[in-house]
Amino acid sequence: MGTYAKLARRVLETDTPVMVQGIVYWQPPEQALEKVKEIVWEPSISRYGADEGLPELREALMKKLRQENKLYKSSVMVTAGANQAFVNLVLTLCDAGDSVVMFAPYYFNAYMSFQMTGITNILVGPGNPKTLQPDADWLERTLTENKPVPKLVTVVNPGNPSGTYIPEPLLKVVLSLSLSLSRARALMRSNSVSSSTGILTTVCRYFMYDGLKHSCIEDNHIVNIFSLSKAYGMMGWRVGYIAYPSELEGIGAQLLKVQDNIPICASIISQRLALYSLETGPGWVRDRVKDLVKNRSLLLEALSPLGVDAVKGGEGAIYLWAKLPDEYPDDFEVVRWLAHRHGVVLIPGSASGGPGCVRISFGGLREADCEVAATRLKRGLEELVRDGMMQ
Ligand SMILES: Cc1ncc(COP(=O)(O)O)c(C=O)c1O
């Protein structure tokens, strides 16, 4: 083996991803796929498109943002998924050496995006031990004590990997603290231009359970990221978008530089599919999400050997989060054991800043397959609690 001397420290020192994204079991709407089949020969499909996205898609997204997300003053850039949207924003908003804030358990790729762009001062805040919701008091202390002010505060709602729902009042506090504190600082230090930007990532807006309502927040220091991957079963088509505040000076032009150097534009045929899928509407998505409620209860039952207090999150998205018994702090080892001995795969919590925990995803299987997985998981966890990791 070599010494990796030719490779960048930036990337060598970035965590290795678990490389397993949560998925849904459905494909995009049939009528949308049929339309896409008809347009493959159109010359425009094989050409580059506008960097910021097809005008008709951006228009449809802006309408959706106004109607569904109550975002009225945002501009849209279409990206190759929410992941690329996040990287675009990190490159646009942060310099190497800046500090940023996120909350555990966090979305592992966001952490890696910081690491590989030279942002190694990642301040990871705790969640409320009962709910896993971000700890606003910790955030206030952190933003007050850290100089210079952290550049970004990033949250995901509903959470990945936990499925935790952040209610609107808390979301407002978390995303606005940075503004009020930085404004106060700006007043105190006349030469200060630093202020934090809040990034709110929403990948699973329609995936809310038990009557909970998802909300977005709009302000000129908040950027929203969205994805079409889960809602419309478009994971492999790679379409997401950034809704950035139109009034935030310069951001659009700077984002364009980054965009032009990474995808140039999101895949044109994927953008057309996104447009046709949006025409099908959120009702189509909600019908599918309804089916996941049963999956979630099957898995909650499967996790019962760990005890009620061990299981958290799952109010939204497609995830549950569970604490393993104290005797098994090595979550990677438990995940390996469950896979080999019981044929069921979870994600180790350490990958998301939550050692001793696991992520359970309930979106990728139809009910019948989920029942099989839940039976295996329950059997495995019963054995773990009763006898340990028998070989
Ligand atoms: C917070 C978060 N960001 C990004 C992604 C990736 O989304 P996309 O497929 O749009 O890149 C996910 C996927 O689950 C996610 O949960």
The ligand as an SDF file (V2000), in Angstrom:
LIG
                    3D

 16 16  0  0  0  0  0  0  0  0999 V2000
  -30.4560   15.9750    4.7960 C   0  0  0  0  0  0  0  0  0  0  0  0
  -30.2660   15.3310    3.4730 C   0  0  0  0  0  0  0  0  0  0  0  0
  -29.5480   15.9800    2.5300 N   0  0  0  0  0  0  0  0  0  0  0  0
  -29.3470   15.4230    1.3200 C   0  0  0  0  0  0  0  0  0  0  0  0
  -29.8670   14.1840    1.0110 C   0  0  0  0  0  0  0  0  0  0  0  0
  -29.6230   13.6440   -0.3500 C   0  0  0  0  0  0  0  0  0  0  0  0
  -30.6490   14.0670   -1.1630 O   0  0  0  0  0  0  0  0  0  0  0  0
  -30.4750   14.1410   -2.7440 P   0  0  0  0  0  0  0  0  0  0  0  0
  -30.7900   12.7850   -3.2690 O   0  0  0  0  0  0  0  0  0  0  0  0
  -31.4840   15.1560   -3.1710 O   0  0  0  0  0  0  0  0  0  0  0  0
  -29.0820   14.5500   -3.0110 O   0  0  0  0  0  0  0  0  0  0  0  0
  -30.6130   13.4770    1.9510 C   0  0  0  0  0  0  0  0  0  0  0  0
  -31.1410   12.1460    1.6310 C   0  0  0  0  0  0  0  0  0  0  0  0
  -31.8110   11.5210    2.3720 O   0  0  0  0  0  0  0  0  0  0  0  0
  -30.8290   14.0800    3.2000 C   0  0  0  0  0  0  0  0  0  0  0  0
  -31.5600   13.4620    4.1300 O   0  0  0  0  0  0  0  0  0  0  0  0
  1  2  1  0
  2  3  1  0
  2 15  2  0
  3  4  2  0
  4  5  1  0
  5  6  1  0
  5 12  2  0
  6  7  1  0
  7  8  1  0
  8  9  2  0
  8 10  1  0
  8 11  1  0
 12 13  1  0
 12 15  1  0
 13 14  2  0
 15 16  1  0
M  END
$$$$
